[in-house]
Amino acid sequence: MATIEHLRTDPDLPPVGVVDRTPITPAKKAVFAGVAVLGAVAWTIIAFVRGESVNAVWIVIAAVCTYIIAYRFYARFIEWKITKPRDDVATPAEIYDNGKDFMPMDRRVLYGHHFAAIAGAGPLVGPVLAAQMGYLPGTIWIVVGVVFAGAVQDYLVLWASTRRRGRSLGQMARDELGLIGGVAAIVAILVIMTILLAVLALVVVNALGESPWGVFSIAMTVPIALFMGVYLRYLRPGAVGEVSAIGIVLLLGAIIGGGWVSETEWGADWFTLSRTTIAWCLIAYGFVASVLPVWLLLAPRDYLSTFMKVGTIVLLAVGILITMPVLKAPAVSEFAHTGAGPAFAGSLFPFLFITIACGALSGFHALVSSGTTPKLLAKESNAKMIGYGGMLMESFVAVMAIITASIIDQHLYFGMNASAGLTGGTAEGAAKFTNSLGLSGPPATPALFTDAAAEVGEKSIVSRTGGAPTLAVGISEVFSQFLGGSTMKAFWYHFAIMFEALFILTTIDAGTRVARFLVSDALGNFGGGFKKFRDPSWRIGAWLCSLIVVAGWGGVLLMGVNDPFGGINALYPLFGIANQLLAAIALIVVLTIIVKRGQWKWAWIPGVPLAWDLLVTMTASWQKIFSDDPKLGYWKQHSLCQAAKDAGKACLTAKTPEQVDIAIRNTFIQGTLSIVFAVLVLIVTAVGVLVCAKAIRTGTVSSTESEEQPSKIFAPSGFIATSAEKDVQKEWDVLIAEGKVSAPGSAHVS
């Protein structure tokens, strides 16, 4: 039997796909066995070694080894048993190629776009905050969670949407679960999406506020991306490596130039923007990126951003391997048991698992996997690399984040992540507060905080909550040790701040476009004159839906920016729970699809992470709604603040009557939305279980997949083409050069 099969759909065209069934060689088996043993040794050291310092290198080794084994074996197992990709079948990108929202995109560019779109604040902020419970619980959840939950969700949702003409998660829920479950899912997704985008945008605003360097560098990525889009579309179609090199040079120039511009008088004047101004700029950018053709701005900008994101994280990993920093955080801290940590309240279960969202499991990813990505996927075989592989890379980002938070002085860590109400916002107050926590090591002094701030070029780093500044301090600590010394620490700190803002901003543009698709699909269900909304590329519908989306998250963003007491503190607690509840909806949808297709034997693949996610999120929701602990319960906080207002007193960290009013409003919003989210997800879950039970009981096999059409284009299946794929690509290149066929993605120029 031949080990290489060429897939053909037209006798006049070269093969459209290559299937390689070559067995794994003994040498490769030995390599994978060695990787598994090395990973097991690393896990043993970080999990069980006590009484001596543990090097951060072992976390890097444990994570990388686990990713390699998971991608090679578990992802391939899912591919064999469930997704069964067929490259002789056209994807939505090929069928509906219109140069706006649908077009077959080079797998490497699409990987960059997808990774940039999913990798927002979660893998940066969540692990930093979770480090208050020690390095071990968060590391285990990040690595194990991504292998069996997060990457599985992303891959299966991408597969399901691709087989359904790129339909959104909300529309798939409507098609699979019926009217009640579908409507509940659509409402939940849209409301949750609004909160998620507002929180992500608020993190960007806080990072760029009063930062001319960051504003200039981020702004320059827009014209660079426009140039790259035009270059690939018109000037040099298919020249991905060429435009990548140009883009990297221009990006580095923007970063270096940002530092120079920020030091000039005119640069500081032009690019020092207030947080409100930045918020309005983000709203305008989100709208424009949502309605422009995807090849012109969104995809090339995300692809460009990926170079900086992945490059920085890989460089950080190399720096850790070179400098070999010692973990100063304990394996498991007392806050994991008491739930009284200053960074966030709540015990290890369930709050660790919702604080670390995007690094292990994130519902937001399901929206991207059923939003822009399936409309750009050239071949079904690319889905594993992009869906499963992209999530593994994001998990590695989260691993780097928890390491950076764990290698800095723990007094400094808690002084940065405790609220100003606890530290007083001063170095003296931070020293007093952190010394009361019973941390290991010598007592903190005010000089610890003032010196640390001076080293990174800041006036103060006390109570710089949100996780981003802590990550920047950790990155500057590692980079300065092997790239430039202590004199470069301030540069690396501000570089990291800008890097984080770029990281998160790419989620805003893709998220707005995804939400536009959700609104368009939802309106299309009304029928009649609304049927036009079923076409996501209908220009009037695209503009109208984009306006609805940016008005929603933009309004919440402005409320947070102009809120002197709330802001990120009011919105972020909702972010974690809402994000994981969204993951439950996504897993319910793919579970229902798999069961209805008759693949009951493999229902445990999405079923196990679904059960865990529901257990975590419903426990957290219950505590947030009903807990009598003022640090946890929204309604308890609401009643205390209402009583304080009636008595003319202060409440919790609110000191003035205006702040008390804000606290009453915020806790009411948080408590109400927590109930709404939980109820909607329970409805979707109940309907999904009933649909699955009926399918199993009756033995009915059904599918809502779209009718198959033969593919007429070719693309390699993996990131690096095999020798057989390179030979086939040469045949296609000849036909493209002769003008007999068009290059994928350039068939319709508009």
C-alpha positions in Angstrom: 0.0 0.0 0.0 1.4 3.4 -1.0 2.3 5.6 2.0 1.9 8.9 -0.1 -1.5 9.5 -1.7 -2.2 12.4 -4.0 -5.8 13.8 -4.0 -7.2 14.8 -7.3 -10.5 16.5 -8.1 -9.8 17.5 -11.7 -7.8 15.5 -14.3 -6.6 18.8 -15.9 -5.2 20.1 -12.6 -2.3 18.9 -10.3 -3.3 17.2 -7.0 -5.2 19.4 -4.5 -3.8 17.5 -1.5 -1.2 15.1 -0.3 -1.9 12.4 2.4 1.2 11.0 4.0 0.7 7.6 5.8 4.4 6.9 6.3 4.8 5.1 9.6 6.8 6.7 12.4 10.5 5.6 12.2 12.3 3.9 15.2 14.6 7.0 15.4 11.6 9.3 15.8 10.1 7.0 18.4 13.3 7.2 20.4 13.3 11.0 20.1 9.7 11.2 21.4 10.5 8.7 24.2 13.4 10.9 25.2 11.2 14.0 25.2 8.6 12.2 27.4 11.3 11.1 29.9 12.8 14.6 30.1 9.4 16.1 30.6 8.6 13.6 33.4 11.8 14.5 35.2 11.1 18.2 34.9 7.5 17.7 36.3 8.9 15.6 39.2 11.3 18.4 40.2 8.9 21.3 40.1 6.1 19.2 41.8 8.0 17.4 44.5 11.3 19.1 45.3 11.0 21.1 48.5 13.4 22.7 51.0 15.6 24.1 48.3 15.4 26.6 45.5 13.8 25.4 42.2 15.0 26.8 39.0 12.6 28.2 36.5 14.3 26.3 33.7 12.5 23.1 34.8 9.1 24.8 34.2 10.1 25.7 30.6 11.3 22.1 30.0 8.2 20.5 31.5 5.9 22.7 29.4 7.7 22.3 26.1 8.0 18.5 26.4 4.3 18.2 27.2 3.4 20.4 24.2 5.5 18.2 21.8 3.9 15.0 23.0 0.4 16.4 23.1 0.6 17.8 19.6 2.2 14.7 18.1 -0.1 12.2 19.7 -3.3 13.6 21.3 -4.0 16.2 18.5 -3.4 13.5 15.9 -5.7 11.1 17.8 -8.5 13.7 17.6 -7.7 14.2 13.9 -8.0 10.4 13.2 -11.1 9.8 15.3 -13.2 12.9 14.9 -12.2 15.6 12.5 -10.9 13.4 9.6 -9.8 16.3 7.4 -10.3 16.1 3.6 -8.2 18.3 1.5 -10.1 17.3 -1.6 -13.1 19.2 -0.2 -13.3 23.0 -0.6 -13.4 25.1 2.5 -15.6 28.2 2.9 -12.6 30.3 2.1 -12.3 28.8 -1.3 -16.0 28.6 -2.1 -16.9 32.1 -1.1 -13.6 33.8 -1.9 -14.7 37.5 -2.2 -11.7 39.4 -1.0 -13.6 40.8 2.0 -14.3 38.3 4.7 -13.6 35.0 2.8 -10.4 34.1 1.1 -7.9 31.2 1.2 -5.0 32.5 3.2 -1.5 31.1 3.5 -1.4 28.8 6.5 1.6 30.6 8.0 -0.1 34.0 7.8 -3.4 32.6 9.1 -1.5 31.0 12.0 -0.2 34.4 12.9 -3.6 36.0 12.5 -5.3 33.3 14.6 -2.7 33.3 17.4 -2.7 37.1 17.5 -6.5 37.2 17.7 -6.8 34.7 20.5 -3.8 35.8 22.6 -5.1 38.8 24.5 -4.9 39.8 28.1 -5.7 36.4 29.6 -2.4 34.6 29.1 -0.5 37.7 30.4 -2.7 39.0 33.2 -4.3 35.9 34.6 -1.2 33.8 35.4 0.5 36.9 37.0 -2.4 37.3 39.4 -2.7 33.5 40.0 1.0 33.5 41.1 -0.2 34.6 44.5 -1.2 31.0 45.1 2.3 29.8 44.2 3.9 28.7 41.0 2.7 25.0 41.0 -1.1 25.1 40.8 -1.1 27.7 38.0 1.6 25.9 36.0 -0.3 22.5 36.2 -3.6 24.1 35.1 -1.9 26.0 32.2 -0.2 23.0 30.8 -2.6 20.2 31.5 -5.6 22.4 30.9 -4.5 23.4 27.4 -3.8 19.8 26.3 -7.1 18.4 27.3 -9.4 21.4 27.3 -8.3 24.7 25.6 -6.6 23.3 22.5 -9.3 20.7 22.1 -12.1 23.3 22.2 -10.3 25.6 19.7 -9.6 22.8 17.3 -13.0 21.2 17.3 -14.9 24.5 17.0 -12.7 25.5 14.0 -13.4 22.1 12.4 -17.2 22.4 13.1 -17.4 25.9 11.7 -15.4 25.1 8.6 -17.7 22.2 7.8 -20.6 24.7 8.1 -19.6 27.5 5.8 -17.8 29.4 8.5 -20.9 29.9 10.7 -20.5 31.7 14.0 -20.7 29.8 17.4 -24.1 31.4 18.1 -25.5 30.3 14.8 -24.2 26.8 15.2 -25.8 26.7 18.6 -29.1 27.8 17.0 -28.8 25.1 14.3 -27.8 22.2 16.7 -29.8 23.0 19.9 -33.0 24.5 18.4 -34.9 27.7 19.3 -34.7 27.8 23.1 -31.1 26.6 23.4 -30.0 28.6 20.4 -31.5 31.9 21.6 -30.1 31.4 25.1 -26.7 30.8 23.6 -26.8 33.8 21.2 -27.9 36.2 24.0 -25.2 34.8 26.4 -22.5 35.0 23.7 -23.3 38.6 22.7 -23.5 39.9 26.3 -20.3 38.1 27.3 -18.5 39.2 24.2 -19.4 42.9 25.0 -17.8 42.5 28.5 -14.7 40.7 27.2 -14.0 43.3 24.5 -14.5 46.1 27.0 -12.1 44.5 29.5 -9.4 43.8 26.8 -9.7 47.4 25.6 -9.4 48.8 29.1 -6.2 46.9 29.6 -4.8 48.5 26.5 -5.9 52.0 27.6 -4.3 51.5 31.0 -1.0 50.3 29.3 -0.9 53.2 26.8 -2.2 56.0 28.9 0.4 58.8 29.1 2.9 56.7 27.2 4.0 58.4 24.0 6.4 55.6 23.2 3.7 53.0 23.3 1.2 55.1 21.4 3.6 55.9 18.6 4.8 52.3 18.1 1.3 50.8 18.2 0.0 53.4 15.8 2.7 52.7 13.3 1.7 49.0 13.1 -1.4 50.2 11.2 0.3 51.7 8.1 2.8 48.9 8.1 0.0 46.3 8.0 -1.7 48.2 5.2 1.5 48.1 3.2 1.9 44.4 3.8 -1.7 43.7 2.8 -1.3 45.6 -0.5 2.1 44.0 -1.1 0.7 40.4 -0.8 -2.5 41.2 -2.6 -1.2 43.1 -5.6 2.5 43.6 -5.7 3.9 40.1 -4.9 1.1 37.6 -4.3 2.4 34.6 -2.3 5.7 36.2 -1.3 5.1 35.5 2.4 8.7 35.2 3.4 9.6 38.4 1.5 6.9 40.6 3.0 7.6 39.0 6.5 11.2 40.2 6.3 10.1 43.7 5.3 7.5 43.8 8.0 9.9 42.7 10.7 12.4 45.5 9.8 9.6 48.1 9.8 8.2 46.8 13.1 11.6 47.0 14.8 12.0 50.5 13.4 8.6 51.5 14.9 9.7 50.1 18.3 13.1 51.8 18.3 11.6 55.0 16.8 9.0 55.1 19.5 11.7 55.4 22.1 13.3 58.3 20.2 10.0 60.1 19.5 8.9 59.9 23.1 12.0 61.8 24.2 11.5 64.7 21.7 9.4 67.7 22.7 7.0 67.4 19.8 6.7 63.6 20.2 5.8 63.9 23.8 3.3 66.5 22.9 1.6 64.7 20.0 1.6 61.2 21.4 0.9 61.7 25.1 -2.8 61.0 25.1 -5.3 60.9 27.9 -7.0 57.6 28.6 -10.3 58.9 27.3 -8.7 59.9 24.0 -7.1 56.5 23.6 -10.4 54.8 24.3 -12.1 56.8 21.5 -9.2 55.9 19.2 -9.6 52.2 20.0 -13.3 52.4 19.3 -12.7 54.0 15.9 -9.9 51.5 15.1 -12.2 48.6 16.1 -14.9 49.8 13.7 -12.5 50.4 10.8 -10.7 47.0 11.2 -14.1 45.3 11.3 -15.4 46.6 8.0 -12.2 46.8 5.8 -11.4 43.7 3.7 -9.7 41.2 5.9 -6.6 41.0 3.8 -6.0 44.8 3.9 -5.5 45.4 7.7 -6.7 42.7 10.1 -4.8 39.7 8.9 -1.4 41.4 8.0 -1.5 43.4 11.3 -2.1 40.3 13.3 0.5 38.4 11.4 3.0 41.2 12.0 2.1 41.3 15.7 2.8 37.6 16.0 6.4 38.1 15.1 6.8 40.4 18.1 4.7 38.3 20.4 6.3 34.9 19.6 9.7 36.5 19.3 9.5 38.1 22.7 8.2 35.0 24.4 10.9 32.7 22.7 13.6 35.3 23.7 12.3 35.2 27.2 12.4 31.4 27.3 16.0 31.6 26.0 16.8 34.2 28.6 15.5 31.9 31.4 17.6 29.0 30.0 20.7 31.3 30.1 20.2 33.2 33.3 18.5 30.2 35.2 16.6 32.4 37.6 15.4 30.8 40.9 11.7 30.8 41.7 11.1 33.0 44.7 7.4 32.2 45.0 6.6 29.1 47.0 5.2 26.0 45.2 1.8 26.5 47.0 1.2 29.6 49.1 -1.1 29.9 52.1 -3.4 32.1 50.0 -4.3 28.9 48.0 -6.0 27.6 51.2 -7.2 30.8 52.9 -8.5 32.5 49.8 -7.5 35.9 51.3 -4.9 36.9 48.7 -4.5 40.6 48.0 -4.3 40.2 44.2 -7.8 38.6 44.1 -10.1 37.0 46.6 -11.1 33.3 46.6 -9.6 29.9 47.2 -7.6 27.8 44.8 -10.8 26.0 43.7 -12.6 27.4 41.8 -11.0 30.8 41.4 -7.5 29.8 40.1 -9.2 28.1 37.1 -11.2 31.2 36.1 -8.4 33.7 36.9 -6.1 31.8 34.4 -8.4 31.8 31.4 -6.8 32.2 28.0 -3.7 30.2 28.9 -5.6 27.0 29.5 -9.2 27.3 28.4 -10.9 30.3 26.9 -14.4 30.7 25.5 -13.2 33.8 23.6 -11.1 31.5 21.4 -14.2 29.7 20.3 -15.5 32.9 18.8 -12.4 33.4 16.8 -12.4 29.8 15.7 -15.9 30.2 14.4 -15.4 33.8 13.3 -12.5 35.0 11.1 -10.3 31.9 11.0 -12.7 29.4 9.3 -13.4 32.0 6.6 -9.7 32.1 5.8 -8.7 28.4 6.1 -7.4 27.2 2.8 -7.4 23.4 3.7 -9.1 21.3 6.4 -5.8 19.7 7.3 -4.5 23.2 8.4 -7.0 23.2 11.2 -4.9 21.1 13.6 -1.9 23.3 13.3 -3.9 26.5 13.6 -6.5 25.5 16.2 -4.6 23.0 18.4 -1.1 24.3 17.7 -2.1 28.0 18.1 -3.5 27.3 21.5 -0.4 25.5 22.6 1.7 28.6 21.8 -0.7 30.8 23.8 -0.3 28.4 26.8 3.4 28.8 26.5 2.9 32.6 26.8 1.0 32.0 30.0 3.8 29.8 31.3 6.3 32.6 30.7 3.9 35.0 32.5 3.7 32.9 35.6 7.5 32.4 35.7 8.1 36.1 35.5 5.8 36.7 38.4 7.4 34.0 40.4 11.1 35.0 40.0 10.8 38.6 41.3 10.9 39.4 45.0 7.6 38.4 46.6 7.3 41.6 48.7 7.6 43.5 45.4 5.1 41.2 43.7 2.4 41.7 46.4 3.2 45.4 46.7 2.5 45.8 43.0 -0.7 43.7 42.9 -2.4 44.8 46.1 -4.9 47.6 45.7 -4.1 51.2 46.8 -6.6 50.7 49.6 -4.3 48.2 51.1 -0.9 49.8 50.4 -2.0 53.5 50.6 -0.3 53.8 47.2 3.1 54.7 48.8 6.4 52.8 49.2 6.1 53.0 53.0 2.5 51.7 53.0 3.5 48.8 50.6 6.4 47.8 52.9 4.2 47.8 55.9 1.5 45.8 54.2 3.7 43.2 52.6 5.6 42.6 55.8 2.3 41.8 57.5 1.7 38.9 55.0 4.3 36.6 56.6 6.3 36.2 53.3 9.6 34.4 53.3 12.9 36.4 53.0 14.1 39.6 54.7 11.4 42.2 55.5 10.6 44.8 52.9 11.7 48.4 53.2 10.4 51.4 51.3 13.7 51.5 49.4 12.8 48.1 47.8 9.8 49.8 46.0 11.4 53.1 45.3 14.6 51.5 43.9 12.6 49.1 41.8 10.6 52.0 40.3 13.8 54.0 39.6 15.4 51.0 37.8 12.5 50.8 35.3 12.2 54.5 34.9 8.9 54.9 36.8 8.0 57.2 39.6 6.1 54.5 41.4 5.2 50.8 40.9 3.2 50.4 44.1 -0.4 49.1 43.5 0.1 48.9 39.7 -2.6 46.2 39.5 -3.9 44.4 36.5 -0.8 42.1 36.1 0.7 43.9 33.1 3.3 46.0 35.1 4.3 42.9 37.1 5.0 41.0 33.9 7.0 43.9 32.6 9.2 44.0 35.7 9.8 40.3 35.4 10.7 40.6 31.7 13.0 43.5 32.3 14.7 41.4 35.1 15.4 38.5 32.8 16.3 40.5 29.6 18.6 42.9 31.5 20.7 40.0 32.8 21.8 38.9 29.3 21.0 41.8 27.1 22.5 45.1 28.1 22.8 44.8 31.9 21.0 46.9 34.5 21.3 50.1 32.5 18.9 48.6 30.0 16.3 47.7 32.6 14.1 50.8 32.0 14.2 50.1 28.2 13.1 46.5 28.6 10.4 47.5 31.0 8.8 50.0 28.6 9.4 47.6 25.8 7.4 45.0 27.7 4.6 47.4 28.4 4.3 48.2 24.7 4.6 44.5 23.9 1.6 43.8 26.1 -0.5 46.5 24.6 0.3 45.2 21.1 -0.6 41.7 22.3 -4.0 42.7 23.6 -4.9 45.2 20.8 -4.8 42.5 18.2 -7.6 40.8 20.1 -9.7 44.0 19.9 -9.8 44.2 16.1 -10.4 40.5 15.5 -12.9 40.4 18.4 -14.9 43.2 16.9 -15.1 41.5 13.5 -16.1 38.2 15.2 -18.8 40.0 17.2 -20.0 41.6 13.9 -20.5 38.1 12.4 -22.4 37.0 15.6 -24.8 40.0 15.3 -25.2 39.4 11.6 -26.1 35.7 12.0 -28.5 36.5 14.9 -30.3 39.2 12.8 -30.5 36.8 9.9 -32.6 34.4 11.9 -35.5 36.8 11.9 -36.1 36.1 8.2 -38.0 38.4 5.8 -35.9 41.6 5.1 -33.4 40.4 7.6 -32.3 37.5 5.4 -29.6 39.7 3.8 -27.8 39.7 7.2 -27.1 36.0 6.6 -24.4 37.1 4.2 -21.6 38.5 6.5 -20.0 40.4 3.6 -23.1 42.4 2.8 -21.7 45.9 3.1 -24.7 47.7 4.6 -25.1 44.8 7.1 -21.4 44.8 7.9 -21.3 48.5 8.7 -24.5 48.4 10.7 -23.5 45.3 12.8 -20.1 46.8 13.4 -21.7 50.0 14.7 -23.8 48.0 17.1 -20.8 46.0 18.3 -18.5 49.0 18.9 -21.3 51.0 20.6 -21.8 48.1 23.0 -18.2 47.4 24.1 -17.2 51.1 23.6 -19.9 52.3 26.0 -18.7 49.9 28.7 -15.1 50.8 28.0 -15.8 54.6 28.4 -17.6 53.8 31.7 -14.6 51.9 33.0 -12.1 54.6 31.8 -14.0 57.5 33.4 -14.8 55.5 36.5 -12.4 56.8 39.3 -13.2 53.8 41.5 -14.3 51.0 39.2 -12.6 50.5 35.9 -10.6 47.3 35.7 -11.5 46.4 39.3 -15.2 46.4 38.4 -15.0 44.6 35.1 -12.2 42.0 35.5 -14.0 39.8 38.0 -16.7 39.3 35.4 -14.2 38.6 32.7 -12.9 35.3 34.1 -16.2 33.7 34.9 -17.9 35.0 31.7 -15.0 33.7 29.6 -15.2 30.2 31.1 -19.0 30.1 30.8 -18.5 30.9 27.1 -16.2 28.0 26.9 -18.9 25.8 28.3 -21.3 26.9 25.6 -18.7 26.1 22.9 -18.0 22.7 24.3 -21.7 21.9 24.5 -22.1 22.8 20.9 -19.2 20.6 19.7 -20.3 17.7 22.0 -23.8 17.9 20.5 -22.3 17.9 16.9 -20.2 14.9 17.6 -23.0 12.9 19.2 -25.5 13.7 16.4 -22.9 12.6 13.9 -22.9 9.1 15.5 -19.4 9.5 17.0 -20.6 8.7 20.5 -17.5 6.7 21.4 -15.4 9.9 21.3 -17.9 12.2 23.0 -15.6 12.1 26.1 -13.0 14.2 24.3 -15.1 17.4 24.6 -17.3 15.9 27.4 -14.6 15.7 30.1 -13.4 19.3 29.8 -17.0 20.4 29.6 -17.9 18.7 32.9 -14.8 20.2 34.6 -15.6 23.7 33.2 -19.2 23.6 34.4 -18.1 22.4 37.8 -15.6 25.3 38.1 -17.8 28.1 36.7 -21.0 27.1 38.5 -19.1 26.9 41.8 -17.6 30.3 41.2 -20.9 31.8 40.1 -22.6 30.4 43.2 -20.0 31.9 45.5 -20.0 35.3 43.7 -23.8 35.4 44.0 -24.5 33.9 47.4 -21.3 34.2 49.5 -21.6 36.1 52.8 -17.9 37.0 52.5 -17.6 40.7 51.5 -14.5 39.8 49.5 -16.4 37.4 47.3 -20.1 37.9 47.2 -21.3 40.7 44.9 -24.7 41.0 46.6 -23.1 40.9 50.0 -20.9 43.8 48.9 -24.0 45.6 47.5 -26.0 45.3 50.7 -23.0 46.5 52.8 -22.5 49.5 50.6 -26.2 50.3 50.5 -26.3 50.2 54.3 -23.2 52.3 54.5 -24.7 54.9 52.2 -27.9 55.1 54.3 -25.8 55.6 57.4 -23.5 58.1 55.7 -20.4 55.9 56.2 -17.6 54.6 54.0 -17.9 51.1 52.5 -15.1 48.5 51.8 -12.4 50.5 49.9 -14.8 53.3 48.9 -14.0 56.4 51.0 -16.2 59.2 49.7 -19.9 59.3 49.1 -19.3 59.4 45.3 -17.2 56.2 45.5 -19.8 54.5 47.6 -22.4 55.3 44.9 -20.1 53.8 42.3 -19.5 50.7 44.5 -23.3 50.2 44.8 -23.7 50.5 41.0 -20.8 48.2 40.2 -21.8 45.4 42.6 -25.4 45.6 41.3 -24.1 45.2 37.7 -21.7 42.4 38.6 -24.3 40.5 40.7 -27.0 40.8 38.0 -24.8 39.7 35.1 -23.5 36.8 37.2 -27.0 35.5 37.6 -27.9 36.1 33.9 -24.8 34.4 32.6 -25.2 31.3 34.9 -28.9 30.9 34.0 -28.3 31.2 30.3 -25.5 28.7 30.3 -27.5 26.2 32.4 -30.3 26.5 29.8 -27.9 25.8 27.0 -26.4 22.9 28.9 -29.8 21.3 29.7 -30.9 21.6 26.1 -27.7 20.2 24.8 -27.9 17.2 27.2 -31.5 16.5 26.0 -30.5 16.7 22.3 -27.6 14.3 22.9 -29.7 11.9 24.9 -32.4 11.8 22.2 -29.7 11.2 19.5 -28.2 8.3 21.5 -31.6 6.8 22.5 -33.0 6.8 18.9 -29.7 6.0 17.3 -30.4 8.8 14.8 -27.4 10.1 12.9 -27.7 13.6 11.5 -25.5 16.5 10.5 -25.9 20.1 9.7 -22.7 20.2 7.6 -22.9 22.0 4.3 -22.9 20.1 1.0 -19.4 19.2 -0.1 -17.8 20.8 -3.1 -14.5 19.7 -4.8 -11.5 21.8 -4.1 -9.6 23.4 -6.9 -6.6 24.8 -5.0 -3.6 23.3 -3.2 -1.8 24.2 0.1 0.6 22.2 2.3 -1.0 20.8 5.5 1.7 21.7 8.0 3.7 24.8 8.8 6.7 23.3 6.9 5.8 21.6 3.6 7.0 18.0 3.1 9.1 17.0 0.1 6.0 15.5 -1.6 4.0 18.7 -1.0 6.9 20.8 -2.4 6.8 18.8 -5.6 3.0 19.4 -6.0 3.4 23.1 -5.2 5.9 23.4 -8.1 3.3 22.0 -10.5 0.8 24.6 -9.3 3.4 27.4 -9.4 4.0 26.6 -13.1 0.2 27.0 -13.9 0.0 30.2 -11.8 3.0 31.7 -13.7 1.4 30.8 -17.0 -1.8 32.5 -15.9 -3.9 29.3 -16.3 -5.0 29.4 -12.6 -5.0 32.1 -10.0 -3.0 31.9 -6.7 -5.2 31.1 -3.7 -6.6 34.3 -2.3 -6.1 36.4 -5.4 -8.9 35.0 -7.6 -11.2 37.9 -6.8 -9.6 41.3 -6.3 -12.0 43.9 -5.0 
